[in-house]
Amino acid sequence: MDESHSAGPKLQRAQVRLENERKYGQPLPRVPPKNWILRWLASWNLLGDPIEWDGMIIGVVDPPSRSVWVHDEEQQMTLWRKGFFGKGNLSRSEPTWLKREINRLQIEKRGGRELTAEEITAKRREIRKQFKQERANAIAAAEAEAEVSFAANPEANPVITTVIPSAQTAGLQKKLHETINAHDSSNPLPVLTEDEIPENMEHLQLSLQEAFFLAWAVGCLDHRSTSGAPISLQEFWIQCFEISSPLPQTKRIDNPFLIQYVAYHHFRSLGWVVKSGIKFCVDFLLYKRGPVFHHAEFAVMIVPVYEDETDRASSPAPLPNSGPISWQWFTTVNRANSQVMKTLVLAHVVMPPSCDVDPSLYDSPEILSRFTVKEILIRRFVASRMRD
């Protein structure tokens, strides 16, 4: 085998990894320190180059969608590339709507070279669909050939010359790579004029948990109302309670935002990248570094636990999974995540009795110290795979 030919894809993969490290290697946004000692150290460049620090990010609270919107493009990419926070409201994950629109206009004008994640996924599915059709045709041809051979000589073994392709022999990855990089070098990529470039209609959408973590734990997010008025951290905390409360003007220990944030903060503070798990019927997905580097290894289902049963009885809206979980639902979720190589984690969020909580604690994050999180790892036993 030609070594230069085999080294090509390896070199390209190494270049992609290095580029991903450069773009997405920083786990969190870097903000100037607020402690006077750290500020003094920073003045002597002992905490890194101040040029590399990130400025404050402006987020607009949108109560109807229970989210916070970031409109500035540079700030959107800061949050996505440094911690994978939020998602583009017009994209699957990374905000790439403007990039896709420019590509579409370039294709119309004669060009378009770099594909977004959504477009690559669409091409991959198209190639797989074509491969499955070719494989089905090959199987049908082999069966017909076997029947003809058996009819001609029933005593001999059927002679089959049709080759049935497999995923390995079909070279699906190679075809995808060729499709992505196929372009006419004699037809250069056209440049759009300023009038032709569309206005970016996309914003980065943060969940309430992500937004409060960025504001409180990281300290890089300033909140604004839809009118542009600034919102203090305590006001935003209270607003999150009100947005998530099933009853207006009610503060309870089992507020859905509070339960979700306890689990979110728990895993984020341990270094995990936490994303929504609604696609797999769970609350969160846990990534070691982020979606760009690896698939999620763990799927988290939050299980609220009441220390005082009277709190459960008086709840106006029962929390999901707070009561007995049926075996049908449990095995369904576990099997769905096992099929996509994810391990199910039950995160038990233990709530203190509301009678032991000072009502003033509901107005600040101090109440988080009264909660505890206990994880239980669930694995589906498959005898044929786990014998070794």
C-alpha positions as CSV (number, residue, x, y, z in Angstrom):
1,M,0.0,0.0,0.0
2,D,1.3,3.5,-0.9
3,E,2.4,5.1,2.4
4,S,1.8,8.6,1.0
5,H,-1.8,7.6,0.2
6,S,-2.5,6.2,3.7
7,A,-0.7,9.2,5.4
8,G,-3.0,11.7,3.6
9,P,-6.3,11.0,5.6
10,K,-4.3,10.6,8.9
11,L,-2.6,14.0,8.3
12,Q,-6.0,15.6,7.6
13,R,-7.5,14.1,10.8
14,A,-4.5,15.4,12.8
15,Q,-5.0,18.8,11.3
16,V,-8.7,18.8,12.2
17,R,-7.9,17.8,15.8
18,L,-5.4,20.6,16.1
19,E,-7.9,23.1,14.6
20,N,-10.6,21.9,17.0
21,E,-8.1,22.3,19.9
22,R,-7.4,25.8,18.8
23,K,-11.1,26.8,18.5
24,Y,-12.7,24.8,21.3
25,G,-9.9,23.9,23.7
26,Q,-10.8,26.5,26.3
27,P,-13.3,25.1,28.8
28,L,-14.8,28.3,30.0
29,P,-14.8,32.0,29.1
30,R,-12.0,34.0,30.8
31,V,-13.1,37.1,32.6
32,P,-10.9,39.7,34.5
33,P,-10.7,38.7,38.2
34,K,-12.7,40.7,40.7
35,N,-10.6,39.8,43.8
36,W,-8.1,42.6,44.4
37,I,-5.2,40.1,44.9
38,L,-5.9,38.4,41.6
39,R,-6.3,41.8,40.0
40,W,-2.8,42.8,41.3
41,L,-1.3,39.5,40.0
42,A,-3.1,40.1,36.7
43,S,-1.5,43.6,36.4
44,W,1.9,41.9,36.3
45,N,0.7,39.4,33.7
46,L,1.0,36.6,36.1
47,L,-2.4,35.2,35.2
48,G,-1.9,35.2,31.4
49,D,-2.1,37.9,28.7
50,P,-5.1,40.3,29.5
51,I,-5.7,40.5,25.7
52,E,-7.0,36.9,25.9
53,W,-9.6,37.8,28.4
54,D,-13.2,37.8,27.3
55,G,-15.5,40.8,27.8
56,M,-18.9,40.7,29.5
57,I,-21.6,39.1,27.4
58,I,-25.1,40.7,27.1
59,G,-28.1,38.3,27.4
60,V,-31.7,39.3,27.0
61,V,-34.2,37.4,29.2
62,D,-37.2,36.1,27.2
63,P,-39.8,34.8,29.7
64,P,-42.2,33.2,27.1
65,S,-39.5,30.8,25.9
66,R,-37.9,30.4,29.3
67,S,-34.5,31.3,27.9
68,V,-31.9,34.0,27.5
69,W,-30.9,35.3,24.1
70,V,-27.4,36.5,23.0
71,H,-27.6,38.5,19.8
72,D,-24.0,39.7,19.3
73,E,-22.3,37.3,16.8
74,E,-18.8,37.5,18.5
75,Q,-20.3,36.9,21.9
76,Q,-22.3,33.9,20.5
77,M,-19.1,32.3,19.3
78,T,-17.3,33.0,22.6
79,L,-20.0,31.1,24.5
80,W,-20.1,28.2,22.1
81,R,-16.4,27.8,21.5
82,K,-15.5,28.2,25.2
83,G,-17.8,25.7,27.0
84,F,-20.4,24.9,24.3
85,F,-23.1,27.0,26.0
86,G,-26.5,27.3,24.4
87,K,-27.5,26.6,20.8
88,G,-28.4,28.6,17.7
89,N,-32.1,29.0,17.5
90,L,-31.9,28.3,13.7
91,S,-29.3,25.6,13.9
92,R,-28.9,22.2,15.4
93,S,-26.1,23.2,17.8
94,E,-23.5,25.8,16.9
95,P,-25.0,29.0,15.4
96,T,-24.2,28.5,11.7
97,W,-27.4,29.9,10.0
98,L,-25.5,32.9,8.5
99,K,-22.7,30.5,7.2
100,R,-25.3,28.2,5.6
101,E,-27.1,31.2,4.0
102,I,-23.8,32.5,2.5
103,N,-23.0,29.0,1.2
104,R,-26.4,28.8,-0.4
105,L,-26.0,32.2,-2.1
106,Q,-22.5,31.2,-3.2
107,I,-23.8,28.0,-4.7
108,E,-26.4,30.0,-6.6
109,K,-23.8,32.4,-7.7
110,R,-21.4,29.6,-8.6
111,G,-19.5,28.1,-5.7
112,G,-19.8,27.1,-2.1
113,R,-16.9,25.1,-0.7
114,E,-17.1,24.7,3.1
115,L,-20.0,22.8,4.5
116,T,-21.7,23.2,7.9
117,A,-22.4,20.4,10.3
118,E,-26.0,20.1,9.2
119,E,-25.0,19.9,5.6
120,I,-22.4,17.3,6.2
121,T,-24.9,15.2,8.2
122,A,-27.4,15.5,5.3
123,K,-24.8,14.3,2.8
124,R,-23.7,11.4,5.1
125,R,-27.3,10.3,5.3
126,E,-27.7,10.5,1.5
127,I,-24.6,8.3,1.0
128,R,-25.8,5.8,3.6
129,K,-29.2,5.6,1.9
130,Q,-27.5,5.0,-1.4
131,F,-25.3,2.3,0.1
132,K,-28.3,0.5,1.6
133,Q,-30.1,0.5,-1.7
134,E,-27.0,-0.9,-3.5
135,R,-26.6,-3.6,-0.8
136,A,-30.3,-4.5,-1.1
137,N,-29.9,-4.8,-4.9
138,A,-26.8,-6.9,-4.5
139,I,-28.5,-9.3,-2.0
140,A,-31.5,-9.7,-4.4
141,A,-29.1,-10.4,-7.3
142,A,-27.2,-13.0,-5.2
143,E,-30.4,-14.7,-4.3
144,A,-31.6,-14.9,-7.9
145,E,-28.2,-16.2,-9.0
146,A,-28.3,-18.9,-6.3
147,E,-31.7,-20.0,-7.4
148,V,-30.6,-20.3,-11.1
149,S,-27.5,-22.2,-10.0
150,F,-29.5,-24.6,-7.8
151,A,-32.1,-25.2,-10.6
152,A,-29.3,-26.1,-13.1
153,N,-27.5,-28.5,-10.7
154,P,-29.4,-29.3,-7.4
155,E,-26.6,-31.6,-6.2
156,A,-23.8,-29.0,-6.3
157,N,-23.3,-26.0,-4.1
158,P,-24.8,-22.8,-5.7
159,V,-22.3,-20.6,-7.5
160,I,-22.6,-17.0,-6.6
161,T,-20.4,-14.3,-8.2
162,T,-22.2,-11.3,-7.0
163,V,-20.3,-9.4,-4.3
164,I,-22.4,-8.0,-1.4
165,P,-20.8,-4.8,-0.2
166,S,-20.3,-4.1,3.5
167,A,-19.9,-0.8,5.3
168,Q,-16.1,-1.4,5.3
169,T,-15.7,-2.4,1.7
170,A,-18.0,0.3,0.4
171,G,-15.7,3.1,1.7
172,L,-18.5,5.3,3.1
173,Q,-16.1,7.6,4.9
174,K,-14.0,8.0,1.7
175,K,-17.0,8.8,-0.4
176,L,-18.2,11.4,2.2
177,H,-14.7,12.9,2.2
178,E,-14.7,13.1,-1.6
179,T,-18.2,14.6,-1.7
180,I,-17.3,17.3,0.9
181,N,-14.1,18.3,-0.8
182,A,-15.4,18.0,-4.4
183,H,-15.2,21.3,-6.2
184,D,-14.0,22.7,-9.5
185,S,-10.6,24.4,-9.0
186,S,-11.1,26.2,-12.3
187,N,-14.2,27.8,-11.0
188,P,-13.1,29.9,-7.9
189,L,-15.4,30.7,-5.0
190,P,-17.3,33.8,-5.7
191,V,-17.1,36.7,-3.3
192,L,-20.4,38.2,-2.1
193,T,-20.8,41.9,-2.0
194,E,-22.0,43.7,1.2
195,D,-25.4,44.1,-0.3
196,E,-25.6,40.3,-1.1
197,I,-24.6,39.2,2.4
198,P,-27.8,38.7,4.4
199,E,-28.5,40.0,7.9
200,N,-27.9,37.4,10.6
201,M,-31.3,36.4,11.8
202,E,-30.0,33.9,14.4
203,H,-29.4,34.3,18.1
204,L,-27.8,32.0,20.7
205,Q,-30.4,30.6,23.0
206,L,-29.3,29.8,26.6
207,S,-31.4,27.8,29.0
208,L,-32.1,29.4,32.4
209,Q,-29.7,27.0,34.0
210,E,-26.9,27.9,31.6
211,A,-27.6,31.6,31.9
212,F,-27.5,31.6,35.7
213,F,-24.3,29.5,35.7
214,L,-22.6,32.0,33.4
215,A,-23.7,34.9,35.5
216,W,-23.1,33.5,39.0
217,A,-20.4,30.9,38.7
218,V,-18.4,32.3,35.8
219,G,-19.3,35.9,36.1
220,C,-19.3,36.7,32.4
221,L,-23.0,37.3,31.6
222,D,-25.0,40.5,32.2
223,H,-28.8,40.2,31.9
224,R,-31.1,42.7,30.3
225,S,-34.9,42.8,30.0
226,T,-36.5,43.0,26.5
227,S,-36.6,46.8,27.0
228,G,-32.9,46.9,27.6
229,A,-33.0,47.6,31.3
230,P,-30.2,45.9,33.3
231,I,-31.3,43.0,35.6
232,S,-29.2,42.3,38.8
233,L,-28.2,38.8,39.7
234,Q,-30.7,38.5,42.5
235,E,-33.5,39.9,40.3
236,F,-32.6,37.3,37.6
237,W,-32.6,34.5,40.3
238,I,-36.1,35.5,41.4
239,Q,-37.2,35.9,37.8
240,C,-36.1,32.3,37.1
241,F,-38.2,31.1,40.0
242,E,-41.3,33.0,38.7
243,I,-40.8,31.8,35.1
244,S,-40.6,28.2,36.2
245,S,-43.2,28.2,39.0
246,P,-46.4,26.4,38.2
247,L,-48.3,29.0,40.3
248,P,-47.6,32.7,40.2
249,Q,-46.0,34.4,43.3
250,T,-45.2,31.0,44.8
251,K,-41.7,30.0,46.1
252,R,-41.4,26.3,46.8
253,I,-38.5,24.0,47.5
254,D,-39.5,21.9,44.5
255,N,-39.4,24.7,42.0
256,P,-38.4,23.0,38.6
257,F,-35.7,25.6,37.9
258,L,-34.1,25.0,41.3
259,I,-34.1,21.2,40.8
260,Q,-32.7,21.5,37.3
261,Y,-30.0,24.0,38.3
262,V,-28.8,22.0,41.3
263,A,-28.1,19.1,38.9
264,Y,-26.7,21.3,36.2
265,H,-24.3,23.2,38.5
266,H,-23.2,19.9,40.1
267,F,-22.0,18.4,36.9
268,R,-20.6,21.6,35.4
269,S,-18.6,22.3,38.5
270,L,-17.0,18.8,38.1
271,G,-15.8,19.7,34.7
272,W,-18.4,18.1,32.5
273,V,-20.0,19.8,29.5
274,V,-23.7,19.6,30.1
275,K,-26.2,19.7,27.2
276,S,-29.9,19.1,26.9
277,G,-30.8,15.4,26.7
278,I,-34.4,15.8,25.4
279,K,-33.4,13.9,22.2
280,F,-32.7,10.7,24.3
281,C,-35.6,11.1,26.8
282,V,-33.3,12.3,29.6
283,D,-32.6,15.7,31.2
284,F,-28.9,16.1,30.4
285,L,-26.1,14.7,28.3
286,L,-22.6,14.7,29.7
287,Y,-19.5,15.3,27.5
288,K,-16.0,15.1,28.7
289,R,-14.9,18.0,26.5
290,G,-17.7,18.8,24.2
291,P,-19.7,17.7,21.1
292,V,-16.9,18.6,18.8
293,F,-14.4,16.2,20.4
294,H,-16.5,13.1,21.4
295,H,-20.0,11.8,21.7
296,A,-21.7,12.1,25.1
297,E,-20.8,9.2,27.3
298,F,-23.5,9.6,30.0
299,A,-27.2,10.4,29.9
300,V,-28.6,12.0,33.1
301,M,-32.1,11.5,34.4
302,I,-32.9,13.8,37.3
303,V,-34.8,12.1,40.1
304,P,-36.2,14.6,42.7
305,V,-36.3,13.2,46.2
306,Y,-38.4,14.8,49.0
307,E,-37.1,14.4,52.5
308,D,-40.5,15.5,53.8
309,E,-43.4,13.7,52.1
310,T,-45.8,16.5,53.0
311,D,-43.9,18.7,50.5
312,R,-44.7,16.1,47.8
313,A,-48.4,16.0,48.8
314,S,-48.8,19.7,48.7
315,S,-47.0,20.2,45.4
316,P,-49.3,21.9,42.8
317,A,-47.6,20.1,39.9
318,P,-45.8,16.8,40.5
319,L,-42.2,16.9,39.3
320,P,-41.2,14.3,36.6
321,N,-39.8,11.1,38.1
322,S,-40.5,12.3,41.7
323,G,-42.8,9.3,42.3
324,P,-42.4,5.6,41.5
325,I,-40.9,5.0,38.1
326,S,-42.5,2.3,36.1
327,W,-40.3,-0.5,34.9
328,Q,-41.6,-0.1,31.4
329,W,-40.5,3.6,31.3
330,F,-37.2,2.9,33.0
331,T,-36.2,0.0,30.7
332,T,-37.3,2.0,27.7
333,V,-35.0,4.9,28.5
334,N,-32.2,2.7,29.5
335,R,-32.4,0.6,26.3
336,A,-32.7,3.8,24.1
337,N,-29.5,5.2,25.6
338,S,-27.7,1.8,25.5
339,Q,-28.3,1.6,21.8
340,V,-26.4,4.9,21.3
341,M,-23.6,3.9,23.5
342,K,-24.6,6.1,26.5
343,T,-24.7,5.0,30.1
344,L,-27.7,6.1,32.1
345,V,-27.1,8.0,35.3
346,L,-29.9,8.6,37.9
347,A,-29.1,11.9,39.6
348,H,-31.1,12.0,42.8
349,V,-31.5,15.6,43.9
350,V,-32.4,15.5,47.6
351,M,-34.6,18.5,48.7
352,P,-34.5,19.6,52.3
353,P,-37.8,19.9,54.2
354,S,-39.4,23.2,53.4
355,C,-40.3,23.7,57.1
356,D,-36.5,23.8,57.8
357,V,-35.7,26.4,55.1
358,D,-35.8,30.1,56.0
359,P,-38.1,31.9,53.5
360,S,-35.4,34.5,52.8
361,L,-33.1,31.8,51.3
362,Y,-35.4,31.5,48.3
363,D,-34.3,35.0,47.2
364,S,-30.6,34.0,46.8
365,P,-28.5,31.1,45.6
366,E,-27.5,30.4,49.2
367,I,-30.4,27.9,49.2
368,L,-28.3,25.6,46.9
369,S,-26.1,24.6,49.8
370,R,-29.1,22.8,51.3
371,F,-29.4,20.4,48.4
372,T,-27.4,17.2,47.8
373,V,-26.9,15.2,44.6
374,K,-26.4,11.4,44.6
375,E,-25.6,9.6,41.4
376,I,-26.5,6.0,40.5
377,L,-25.0,4.4,37.4
378,I,-27.3,2.1,35.5
379,R,-25.9,-0.3,32.9
380,R,-27.9,-2.7,30.7
381,F,-26.5,-6.2,30.9
382,V,-25.9,-7.8,27.5
383,A,-24.7,-11.3,27.9
384,S,-23.1,-11.6,24.5
385,R,-21.0,-8.5,25.0
386,M,-20.1,-8.5,28.7
387,R,-18.7,-12.1,29.1
388,D,-15.1,-10.8,28.9
